[in-house]
């Protein structure tokens, strides 16, 4: 039997995020097959210790950390970047995003997913949760893109009901595909695709946002997920009016609703959670083990508000991070999201000690893994876990970073990553033991071809939908 290939990554500053929160200076990781076989100082790996034909890669001057985990993303929305700028959430959805999504055709979802995956990998994301995969995107399209791209994914198959709150004046053109967004279609997708690609792909349910639809309909989703052990995600309490909608429509707070509909649990990720009844909702979040996916960039861009993350952290709620989609977050760069999460709550609360760099890094790694039920496999650098990690080469914006001065009171590597780096500083990405990005170059796919395909796809989507980016007042093209 041929032994599995091994690679030794040496001379790196390793932010492990293990239980002891160790940072290994001049550290090394031995990867055999898809898993981490050993971690220690580089000096602890003499040639005699290594398996035969082990490849060695020096990472001197680099910082190695667990792969970033994006727990709220819209994979197919990358094609819609820049088409709905500076709009409030209601107009953003009804007048632009939903009509555009309803106009996807043929391979558009595949093209969009490939574009997003490339951007994620190049900016250090190794695993993501797709929060609402619409019918027109084509579930099998996105599955194919995940398989080809090599990334780890949890794909949320949208289950929704016809928009029924007449007071909100919401019309969703995606409702023409209602039959394909049923509980049974979600269960079929789970049966067909869950565990694909060496278990890199998991299938989740993405529940439609409650806006007055019967609680019993959402209860059906919750019960199905509990019965089949399926992860569940949902947009919740995002917009300023959402708290009053829950109370007026159901007589319940957002988390009381989720609890009664059996939508809570350790494999539930609720996105945004900006407008809660904190005294009622925080204890339910904590007691049920439900995760909140924090999306600071999107929440600010759409004027949704600022989630009470410090209060949630103090209450012991698991908080992860997400970029949301390209039309509201503009990028899928988790480094940007980390940076914003690390400074936003300081300013909002006039307290510079809140939500420090280490906490933010945990949100983007081990907390995200816990949210997806994958904390035993990914989220930290530990022996036996999957070899999912990212190598950052801090550039001029992080100077004078120097590993040799860390123990002397020099720059802290966690603050370098969160406050000084961006996705452009990512030099290497490894998923399942496979090097997907090295020297900034993708190993599996043709980036330029993917970008060109995206340009062609969005032209067709715009023509079919009739949606155009709004003219900028006082500006003209000549």
C-alpha positions as CSV (number, residue, x, y, z in Angstrom):
1,X,0.0,0.0,0.0
2,X,1.4,3.4,-1.0
3,X,1.9,5.6,2.0
4,X,0.1,8.9,2.1
5,X,2.2,11.9,1.0
6,X,3.6,14.1,3.7
7,X,4.6,17.8,3.8
8,X,6.5,19.6,6.5
9,X,5.9,23.4,6.8
10,X,8.7,25.0,8.8
11,X,9.9,28.2,10.4
12,X,6.4,29.8,10.8
13,X,4.8,31.7,13.6
14,X,1.9,29.4,14.3
15,X,-1.3,30.8,15.9
16,X,-2.8,27.4,17.0
17,X,-6.1,28.6,18.7
18,X,-5.8,25.3,20.5
19,X,-7.3,24.8,24.0
20,X,-4.2,26.4,25.6
21,X,-4.2,29.2,23.0
22,X,-0.5,28.6,22.2
23,X,1.5,30.6,19.7
24,X,4.5,28.6,18.5
25,X,7.5,30.7,17.4
26,X,9.7,29.2,14.7
27,X,7.1,26.4,14.5
28,X,6.5,23.5,12.1
29,X,3.5,21.4,11.0
30,X,3.8,18.0,9.6
31,X,0.8,17.1,7.3
32,X,0.2,13.5,6.2
33,X,-2.6,13.0,3.8
34,X,-5.5,15.3,4.8
35,X,-4.6,15.6,8.5
36,X,-2.1,17.3,10.8
37,X,0.3,14.6,12.0
38,X,2.6,16.7,14.3
39,X,3.2,20.2,15.5
40,X,6.2,21.6,17.3
41,X,9.2,23.8,17.1
42,X,11.0,23.4,13.7
43,X,14.1,22.1,15.6
44,X,12.0,19.1,16.8
45,X,11.7,17.7,13.2
46,X,15.1,16.3,12.2
47,X,15.2,14.5,8.9
48,X,15.3,11.1,10.7
49,X,11.9,11.9,12.2
50,X,10.2,12.5,8.8
51,X,8.4,9.9,6.6
52,X,10.3,9.1,3.4
53,X,9.9,11.6,0.5
54,X,8.5,14.3,2.8
55,X,8.3,17.7,1.0
56,X,9.6,20.6,3.1
57,X,8.3,24.2,2.7
58,X,9.9,27.0,4.6
59,X,7.6,29.7,5.9
60,X,10.1,31.9,7.5
61,X,8.7,35.4,8.3
62,X,5.2,34.1,7.8
63,X,2.2,33.7,10.1
64,X,0.3,30.4,9.9
65,X,-3.2,30.2,11.3
66,X,-6.3,28.1,11.0
67,X,-8.3,28.6,7.8
68,X,-10.9,31.3,8.2
69,X,-14.6,30.2,8.4
70,X,-17.2,32.4,6.8
71,X,-20.6,31.5,8.5
72,X,-22.8,33.8,6.5
73,X,-22.3,34.2,2.8
74,X,-24.3,34.3,-0.4
75,X,-22.3,32.4,-3.0
76,X,-24.3,33.2,-6.1
77,X,-24.4,36.9,-5.3
78,X,-20.9,37.7,-6.4
79,X,-22.2,38.4,-9.9
80,X,-24.4,41.2,-8.5
81,X,-21.6,43.2,-7.0
82,X,-22.0,46.9,-7.4
83,X,-25.6,46.8,-8.8
84,X,-27.5,47.8,-5.6
85,X,-25.3,50.4,-3.9
86,X,-26.4,52.9,-1.2
87,X,-29.9,51.5,-0.8
88,X,-31.9,50.7,2.3
89,X,-32.5,47.0,2.9
90,X,-36.2,47.0,1.7
91,X,-35.3,48.7,-1.6
92,X,-32.1,46.7,-1.9
93,X,-34.0,43.4,-1.8
94,X,-37.3,44.2,-3.6
95,X,-36.0,46.5,-6.3
96,X,-32.7,44.9,-7.1
97,X,-31.4,41.7,-5.5
98,X,-34.5,39.5,-5.7
99,X,-35.4,40.4,-9.4
100,X,-31.8,39.8,-10.3
101,X,-31.6,36.4,-8.5
102,X,-34.9,35.4,-10.2
103,X,-33.2,36.0,-13.6
104,X,-30.4,33.5,-13.2
105,X,-30.3,31.0,-16.0
106,X,-28.4,27.8,-17.0
107,X,-24.8,28.0,-15.6
108,X,-25.0,31.5,-14.0
109,X,-25.1,29.9,-10.5
110,X,-22.0,27.8,-11.4
111,X,-20.1,30.8,-12.7
112,X,-21.0,32.9,-9.6
113,X,-20.0,30.1,-7.2
114,X,-16.7,29.7,-8.9
115,X,-16.0,33.4,-8.7
116,X,-16.9,33.5,-5.0
117,X,-14.8,30.4,-4.2
118,X,-11.7,31.9,-5.9
119,X,-12.1,35.1,-4.0
120,X,-12.6,33.2,-0.7
121,X,-9.6,31.0,-1.2
122,X,-7.3,33.9,-2.3
123,X,-8.3,35.8,0.9
124,X,-7.9,33.0,3.3
125,X,-11.3,31.4,3.7
126,X,-11.2,27.6,3.7
127,X,-14.8,26.8,4.8
128,X,-18.1,28.7,4.4
129,X,-21.8,28.4,5.1
130,X,-24.0,29.4,2.2
131,X,-26.9,31.1,3.9
132,X,-29.6,31.0,1.3
133,X,-29.0,29.1,-2.0
134,X,-31.9,30.1,-4.3
135,X,-33.5,27.7,-6.8
136,X,-32.4,29.6,-9.9
137,X,-28.7,29.4,-8.8
138,X,-29.0,25.7,-9.3
139,X,-28.0,23.6,-6.3
140,X,-26.1,21.1,-8.4
141,X,-24.2,24.1,-10.0
142,X,-22.8,25.1,-6.7
143,X,-22.0,21.6,-5.7
144,X,-20.0,21.2,-8.9
145,X,-18.1,24.5,-8.1
146,X,-17.3,23.3,-4.6
147,X,-16.0,20.0,-5.8
148,X,-13.8,21.6,-8.4
149,X,-12.5,24.4,-6.2
150,X,-11.3,22.2,-3.3
151,X,-12.9,24.4,-0.6
152,X,-14.9,23.1,2.4
153,X,-18.6,24.1,2.3
154,X,-21.9,23.9,4.1
155,X,-24.6,24.7,1.5
156,X,-27.9,26.1,2.8
157,X,-30.8,24.9,0.6
158,X,-33.5,27.6,0.8
159,X,-36.8,26.6,2.2
160,X,-39.3,29.5,2.1
161,X,-43.0,30.4,1.9
162,X,-44.8,33.0,-0.2
163,X,-44.4,36.6,1.2
164,X,-47.5,37.2,3.2
165,X,-47.0,40.4,5.1
166,X,-49.1,42.9,3.1
167,X,-48.2,45.8,5.4
168,X,-44.5,45.5,4.3
169,X,-45.5,45.6,0.6
170,X,-43.0,42.9,-0.3
171,X,-43.1,41.0,-3.5
172,X,-40.5,38.4,-4.1
173,X,-40.2,37.3,-7.8
174,X,-38.3,34.2,-6.6
175,X,-41.7,32.9,-5.3
176,X,-42.4,31.6,-8.9
177,X,-40.1,28.7,-7.9
178,X,-41.9,28.0,-4.6
179,X,-42.3,24.3,-5.4
180,X,-38.6,23.9,-5.6
181,X,-38.0,25.6,-2.3
182,X,-39.9,23.0,-0.2
183,X,-38.8,20.9,2.8
184,X,-38.9,17.8,0.6
185,X,-36.6,19.3,-1.9
186,X,-34.2,20.3,0.8
187,X,-34.2,16.7,2.2
188,X,-33.6,15.3,-1.3
189,X,-30.6,17.6,-1.7
190,X,-29.3,16.5,1.7
191,X,-29.7,12.8,0.7
192,X,-28.0,13.3,-2.6
193,X,-25.0,15.6,-1.8
194,X,-24.3,15.6,1.9
195,X,-20.8,14.2,2.6
196,X,-19.5,14.6,-1.0
197,X,-15.9,15.2,-1.9
198,X,-14.3,13.4,1.0
199,X,-16.9,15.0,3.3
200,X,-15.9,18.5,2.3
201,X,-19.5,19.3,1.4
202,X,-22.4,19.3,3.9
203,X,-26.0,20.2,3.0
204,X,-27.9,22.5,5.4
205,X,-31.3,24.0,5.4
206,X,-31.7,27.8,5.0
207,X,-35.1,28.9,6.4
208,X,-36.7,31.9,4.8
209,X,-36.9,35.0,7.0
210,X,-40.2,35.1,9.1
211,X,-42.3,38.1,8.0
212,X,-45.7,37.0,9.1
213,X,-45.8,33.6,7.5
214,X,-47.3,30.9,9.9
215,X,-45.2,29.8,12.7
216,X,-46.3,26.2,11.9
217,X,-44.5,26.5,8.5
218,X,-41.2,27.3,10.2
219,X,-41.9,24.5,12.8
220,X,-42.0,22.1,9.9
221,X,-38.5,23.1,8.9
222,X,-37.2,22.9,12.5
223,X,-38.7,19.4,13.0
224,X,-37.3,18.1,9.7
225,X,-33.8,19.3,10.6
226,X,-34.0,17.8,14.1
227,X,-35.3,14.5,12.7
228,X,-32.5,14.2,10.1
229,X,-29.7,16.0,12.0
230,X,-29.4,18.7,9.4
231,X,-27.8,22.1,10.2
232,X,-30.0,25.1,9.9
233,X,-29.4,28.8,9.2
234,X,-31.7,31.8,8.9
235,X,-31.6,35.6,8.6
236,X,-33.1,36.9,11.9
237,X,-33.8,40.3,13.4
238,X,-31.7,42.0,10.8
239,X,-33.7,45.2,9.9
240,X,-34.9,47.9,12.3
241,X,-38.5,46.9,12.0
242,X,-37.9,43.2,12.5
243,X,-38.4,43.2,16.3
244,X,-41.8,44.8,16.0
245,X,-42.7,42.3,13.2
246,X,-42.0,39.4,15.5
247,X,-44.0,40.9,18.4
248,X,-46.9,42.1,16.3
249,X,-47.2,39.0,14.0
250,X,-46.5,36.3,16.6
251,X,-46.6,37.9,20.0
252,X,-43.0,36.6,20.5
253,X,-39.5,38.0,20.5
254,X,-37.2,36.7,17.8
255,X,-35.6,34.0,20.0
256,X,-39.0,33.0,21.5
257,X,-40.2,32.5,17.9
258,X,-37.1,30.4,17.0
259,X,-37.5,28.3,20.1
260,X,-41.2,27.6,19.5
261,X,-40.4,26.7,15.9
262,X,-37.6,24.4,16.9
263,X,-35.1,26.4,15.0
264,X,-32.6,26.7,17.8
265,X,-29.7,24.4,18.6
266,X,-26.0,23.7,18.4
267,X,-26.2,23.4,14.6
268,X,-28.2,26.5,14.1
269,X,-26.6,29.7,12.8
270,X,-28.8,32.9,13.0
271,X,-27.4,35.7,10.9
272,X,-27.3,39.4,11.9
273,X,-29.4,39.4,15.1
274,X,-29.2,43.2,15.3
275,X,-32.6,43.9,16.8
276,X,-33.3,41.6,19.7
277,X,-35.1,41.8,23.0
278,X,-31.9,41.3,25.0
279,X,-33.3,40.3,28.4
280,X,-35.5,37.7,26.8
281,X,-33.4,36.6,23.8
282,X,-29.8,36.3,25.3
283,X,-30.7,33.5,27.8
284,X,-32.4,31.5,25.0
285,X,-29.4,31.9,22.7
286,X,-27.0,30.7,25.5
287,X,-29.2,27.9,26.8
288,X,-29.8,26.4,23.3
289,X,-26.2,26.7,22.1
290,X,-27.4,28.7,19.0
291,X,-24.7,30.6,17.1
292,X,-25.0,34.2,16.0
293,X,-23.2,35.0,12.7
294,X,-22.0,38.6,13.0
295,X,-21.9,40.6,9.8
296,X,-20.7,44.1,10.7
297,X,-19.9,45.2,7.2
298,X,-23.3,44.3,5.7
299,X,-25.2,45.7,8.7
300,X,-23.5,49.1,8.4
301,X,-23.8,49.2,4.6
302,X,-27.5,48.5,4.6
303,X,-28.1,50.7,7.7
304,X,-29.4,47.8,9.7
305,X,-27.6,48.8,12.8
306,X,-25.0,47.3,15.1
307,X,-25.5,44.0,16.8
308,X,-25.0,43.9,20.6
309,X,-21.9,41.6,20.3
310,X,-20.2,42.6,23.6
311,X,-23.4,41.7,25.5
312,X,-23.7,38.4,23.6
313,X,-20.1,37.5,24.3
314,X,-20.6,38.4,28.0
315,X,-23.7,36.1,28.1
316,X,-21.6,33.2,26.7
317,X,-23.2,33.1,23.2
318,X,-21.1,31.6,20.4
319,X,-20.3,34.4,17.9
320,X,-18.9,33.7,14.5
321,X,-18.3,36.0,11.5
322,X,-19.7,36.3,8.0
323,X,-19.2,38.6,5.0
324,X,-22.8,38.3,3.7
325,X,-23.0,38.7,-0.1
326,X,-21.1,40.9,-2.6
327,X,-24.0,43.3,-3.2
328,X,-24.0,44.5,0.4
329,X,-20.5,43.5,1.7
330,X,-18.7,44.1,-1.6
331,X,-16.1,41.5,-0.9
332,X,-15.8,38.0,0.6
333,X,-12.6,39.0,2.4
334,X,-12.8,37.8,6.0
335,X,-9.8,39.9,7.0
336,X,-11.8,43.0,6.3
337,X,-14.6,41.6,8.4
338,X,-12.3,40.7,11.3
339,X,-10.8,44.2,11.2
340,X,-14.2,45.9,11.3
341,X,-15.5,43.5,14.0
342,X,-12.4,44.4,16.1
343,X,-13.0,48.2,16.0
344,X,-16.7,48.8,15.5
345,X,-17.8,47.9,19.0
346,X,-15.1,49.9,20.6
347,X,-16.3,53.1,18.9
348,X,-20.0,52.3,19.4
349,X,-19.5,51.7,23.1
350,X,-16.7,54.2,23.8
351,X,-14.7,51.4,25.2
352,X,-11.4,50.5,23.5
353,X,-11.1,47.2,25.5
354,X,-14.1,45.5,23.9
355,X,-13.9,42.7,21.4
356,X,-10.1,42.4,21.2
357,X,-8.0,40.9,18.3
358,X,-7.8,37.5,19.9
359,X,-11.6,37.3,20.4
360,X,-12.2,38.3,16.7
361,X,-9.7,35.7,15.5
362,X,-11.6,33.1,17.6
363,X,-14.9,34.2,15.9
364,X,-13.4,33.7,12.5
365,X,-11.9,30.2,13.2
366,X,-12.9,28.0,16.2
367,X,-16.2,29.7,16.8
368,X,-17.1,29.2,13.2
369,X,-16.1,25.6,13.3
370,X,-18.3,25.1,16.4
371,X,-21.2,26.8,14.6
372,X,-21.0,24.3,11.8
373,X,-20.6,21.3,14.1
374,X,-17.0,20.8,12.8
375,X,-15.0,21.9,15.9
376,X,-13.5,18.4,16.2
377,X,-12.2,18.6,12.6
378,X,-11.3,22.2,11.8
379,X,-11.0,25.6,13.4
380,X,-7.6,25.2,15.2
381,X,-4.2,23.8,14.5
382,X,-4.1,20.6,16.4
383,X,-2.8,17.1,15.8
384,X,-5.4,14.8,14.3
385,X,-7.5,17.7,12.8
386,X,-7.9,18.3,9.2
387,X,-5.1,20.3,7.6
388,X,-7.0,23.4,6.8
389,X,-4.8,26.4,7.3
390,X,-3.7,29.8,5.9
391,X,-0.3,31.3,5.6
392,X,0.0,35.1,5.7
393,X,3.0,37.1,4.6
394,X,2.6,40.4,6.4
395,X,3.6,43.2,4.1
396,X,4.5,46.9,4.5
397,X,1.2,47.7,6.3
398,X,2.2,45.3,9.1
399,X,5.9,46.5,9.4
400,X,7.9,46.3,11.5
401,X,6.5,42.9,12.4
402,X,9.3,40.6,13.5
403,X,8.8,37.2,15.0
404,X,12.2,37.5,16.7
405,X,10.9,40.4,18.9
406,X,7.6,38.9,20.0
407,X,8.9,37.5,23.3
408,X,10.7,40.8,24.0
409,X,7.4,42.8,23.9
410,X,7.3,43.3,20.1
411,X,4.3,43.3,17.9
412,X,1.7,40.6,18.8
413,X,1.0,38.3,15.8
414,X,-2.8,38.2,16.6
415,X,-3.0,42.0,16.3
416,X,-1.0,41.9,13.1
417,X,-3.5,39.5,11.5
418,X,-6.6,41.3,12.7
419,X,-5.7,44.9,12.5
420,X,-2.9,45.1,9.8
421,X,-3.5,42.4,7.3
422,X,-5.9,41.9,4.4
423,X,-6.8,39.1,2.1
424,X,-4.1,40.3,-0.2
425,X,-1.5,39.2,2.3
426,X,-2.5,35.6,2.0
427,X,0.3,33.6,0.4
428,X,-0.8,30.0,0.8
429,X,-4.0,28.1,1.5
430,X,-4.3,24.4,2.4
431,X,-7.6,22.5,2.6
432,X,-7.8,18.9,3.4
433,X,-4.1,18.7,3.2
434,X,-4.1,19.9,-0.4
435,X,-2.3,23.2,-1.3
436,X,-4.9,25.2,-3.2
437,X,-3.0,28.5,-3.2
438,X,0.8,28.8,-3.3
439,X,2.7,32.0,-3.9
440,X,-0.6,33.7,-4.5
441,X,-1.4,31.4,-7.4
442,X,-4.4,29.0,-7.5
443,X,-3.6,25.4,-8.2
444,X,-6.9,24.0,-9.4
445,X,-8.6,26.7,-11.5
446,X,-8.0,29.5,-14.0
447,X,-8.8,32.7,-12.3
448,X,-8.7,34.9,-15.4
449,X,-11.2,32.6,-17.2
450,X,-13.5,32.6,-14.2
451,X,-13.6,36.4,-14.2
452,X,-14.3,36.6,-17.9
453,X,-17.2,34.1,-17.5
454,X,-18.6,36.3,-14.7
455,X,-18.6,39.3,-17.0
456,X,-20.6,37.4,-19.6
457,X,-23.1,36.0,-17.1
458,X,-24.0,39.3,-15.5
459,X,-24.7,40.9,-18.8
460,X,-27.4,38.2,-19.5
461,X,-28.8,38.5,-16.0
462,X,-29.2,42.3,-16.3
463,X,-30.8,42.0,-19.7
464,X,-33.4,39.5,-18.5
465,X,-34.2,41.3,-15.2
466,X,-34.1,44.9,-16.5
467,X,-32.2,45.9,-13.4
468,X,-29.3,48.4,-13.8
469,X,-27.0,50.1,-11.3
470,X,-28.5,53.5,-10.4
471,X,-27.0,56.6,-12.0
472,X,-24.8,58.6,-9.6
473,X,-26.4,62.0,-9.2
474,X,-24.2,64.7,-10.7
475,X,-21.9,62.3,-12.4
476,X,-21.8,61.3,-16.1
477,X,-19.7,59.1,-18.4
478,X,-18.1,60.8,-21.3
